[in-house]
């Protein structure tokens, strides 16, 4: 198994700041997850999830990071690398934003910063998996140079598997 550098956990773009999680993010993270539909997850459970994310980051050297707008300082979502359906050697890029932040290029901007961070670890390829119904996410991935590899059927429907070589 190859050895990789640790991913940078503090990333800044023209409009965004990505940083490690802290317990103060639990309320907003819970609200973001509630936008998926269904009940809002209890904040205490989200605090536990944040602790699990931080522990996984310490073990793997990759991270899912909260996104804040630099000028406003508000939490608008997350973006980063996860093992998800893939491997530590070829992780997935993942992102999710509050609906009010959609359509402004934030996902593309954050994901572009994460691509640079992933390349800095020495990895050669990333994956992304997204429901085929999610046209906005598929457009973001296309802008970032991801190409469709295959489609699988899961309990929630069709999932597109996309991949991108890193420089």
C-alpha positions as CSV (number, residue, x, y, z in Angstrom):
1,X,0.0,0.0,0.0
2,X,1.3,3.4,-1.0
3,X,2.0,6.1,1.7
4,X,0.3,9.5,1.1
5,X,0.9,12.9,2.6
6,X,-1.8,14.2,5.0
7,X,-4.4,16.4,3.2
8,X,-4.3,20.1,4.1
9,X,-7.2,20.8,6.5
10,X,-7.3,24.6,6.0
11,X,-8.2,25.7,2.5
12,X,-9.1,29.2,1.3
13,X,-10.5,30.3,-2.0
14,X,-11.5,33.7,-3.2
15,X,-14.9,33.5,-1.5
16,X,-14.7,30.4,0.8
17,X,-12.8,29.0,3.8
18,X,-12.7,25.2,4.5
19,X,-11.5,24.2,7.9
20,X,-11.7,21.3,10.4
21,X,-15.0,20.6,12.3
22,X,-15.7,21.8,15.8
23,X,-18.6,21.0,18.1
24,X,-20.1,24.4,17.4
25,X,-20.9,23.2,13.8
26,X,-23.4,20.6,15.1
27,X,-26.5,22.8,15.0
28,X,-25.9,24.0,11.4
29,X,-24.8,20.5,10.2
30,X,-28.0,19.1,11.7
31,X,-30.0,21.7,9.8
32,X,-28.2,20.9,6.5
33,X,-28.9,17.2,6.9
34,X,-32.6,18.0,7.6
35,X,-32.8,19.6,4.1
36,X,-32.5,16.1,2.7
37,X,-36.0,15.4,4.0
38,X,-37.3,13.6,7.0
39,X,-36.6,14.5,10.6
40,X,-33.9,16.8,11.7
41,X,-31.1,14.7,13.3
42,X,-30.6,15.5,17.1
43,X,-27.8,17.9,17.6
44,X,-26.2,15.5,20.2
45,X,-26.0,12.8,17.6
46,X,-24.4,15.2,15.1
47,X,-21.8,16.1,17.8
48,X,-21.0,12.4,18.0
49,X,-20.8,12.3,14.2
50,X,-18.4,15.3,14.2
51,X,-16.2,13.4,16.7
52,X,-16.2,10.4,14.4
53,X,-15.3,12.5,11.4
54,X,-12.4,14.0,13.4
55,X,-11.2,10.5,14.5
56,X,-11.4,9.2,10.9
57,X,-9.4,12.2,9.7
58,X,-6.7,11.5,12.3
59,X,-6.5,7.9,11.1
60,X,-6.8,8.4,7.3
61,X,-5.2,11.8,6.7
62,X,-8.2,12.9,4.6
63,X,-11.1,15.0,5.7
64,X,-14.6,16.3,5.0
65,X,-14.4,20.0,5.8
66,X,-17.1,22.6,6.7
67,X,-17.4,25.4,4.2
68,X,-17.8,29.0,5.3
69,X,-18.2,32.1,3.2
70,X,-15.3,34.3,3.9
71,X,-17.1,37.6,4.0
72,X,-20.2,36.4,5.9
73,X,-18.4,33.8,8.1
74,X,-21.5,31.5,7.8
75,X,-21.6,27.7,7.5
76,X,-23.0,26.8,4.1
77,X,-22.1,23.1,3.8
78,X,-19.2,20.7,3.5
79,X,-16.7,19.4,1.0
80,X,-13.8,17.0,1.2
81,X,-12.5,13.5,0.7
82,X,-14.1,10.4,2.2
83,X,-13.7,6.7,1.7
84,X,-17.4,6.2,1.1
85,X,-17.9,3.6,-1.6
86,X,-14.2,3.6,-2.6
87,X,-10.8,3.3,-0.9
88,X,-8.3,5.4,1.0
89,X,-5.9,5.1,-2.0
90,X,-8.6,6.5,-4.4
91,X,-11.1,8.3,-2.1
92,X,-14.3,10.1,-3.1
93,X,-14.9,13.8,-3.2
94,X,-18.1,14.7,-1.5
95,X,-20.0,17.9,-1.0
96,X,-23.3,19.2,0.1
97,X,-24.6,22.8,0.5
98,X,-27.6,24.4,2.0
99,X,-30.2,25.1,-0.7
100,X,-29.9,28.8,-0.2
101,X,-26.2,28.5,-1.3
102,X,-27.0,26.6,-4.6
103,X,-26.4,28.1,-8.0
104,X,-23.6,30.5,-7.0
105,X,-20.6,28.3,-7.9
106,X,-19.7,27.6,-4.3
107,X,-19.7,23.8,-4.7
108,X,-17.4,24.1,-7.8
109,X,-15.1,26.5,-6.0
110,X,-14.8,24.4,-2.8
111,X,-14.4,21.1,-4.8
112,X,-11.6,22.7,-6.9
113,X,-9.7,23.6,-3.7
114,X,-10.2,20.0,-2.4
115,X,-8.9,18.6,-5.8
116,X,-5.7,20.6,-5.2
117,X,-5.5,19.3,-1.6
118,X,-6.0,15.7,-2.9
119,X,-3.2,16.2,-5.5
120,X,-0.9,17.4,-2.7
121,X,-1.3,14.1,-0.9
122,X,0.3,12.2,-3.8
123,X,-2.9,10.5,-4.9
124,X,-3.4,9.9,-8.6
125,X,-7.2,9.5,-8.9
126,X,-10.4,10.5,-7.2
127,X,-13.9,9.1,-7.5
128,X,-17.3,10.6,-7.0
129,X,-20.6,8.8,-6.6
130,X,-23.9,10.7,-7.1
131,X,-27.5,9.9,-7.9
132,X,-28.2,10.2,-11.6
133,X,-31.2,12.4,-10.7
134,X,-28.8,15.0,-9.2
135,X,-28.2,17.1,-12.3
136,X,-26.6,20.1,-10.4
137,X,-24.0,17.8,-8.8
138,X,-23.3,16.1,-12.1
139,X,-22.7,19.5,-13.7
140,X,-20.2,20.5,-10.9
141,X,-18.3,17.3,-11.5
142,X,-18.3,17.8,-15.2
143,X,-16.8,21.3,-14.7
144,X,-14.1,19.8,-12.5
145,X,-13.1,17.3,-15.2
146,X,-14.7,14.1,-13.8
147,X,-15.8,11.5,-16.3
148,X,-18.5,8.9,-16.0
149,X,-17.0,5.4,-15.4
150,X,-20.2,3.4,-14.8
151,X,-23.6,3.3,-13.2
152,X,-24.9,1.1,-10.4
153,X,-28.3,0.4,-9.0
154,X,-28.7,0.9,-5.3
155,X,-31.7,0.9,-2.9
156,X,-32.2,4.7,-3.5
157,X,-31.9,4.4,-7.3
158,X,-29.3,4.8,-10.0
159,X,-25.8,6.0,-8.9
160,X,-23.3,7.4,-11.3
161,X,-19.6,6.6,-10.6
162,X,-17.3,9.3,-11.9
163,X,-13.5,9.5,-11.8
164,X,-10.8,12.1,-12.4
165,X,-7.0,11.7,-12.7
166,X,-5.0,14.1,-10.5
167,X,-2.1,16.1,-11.9
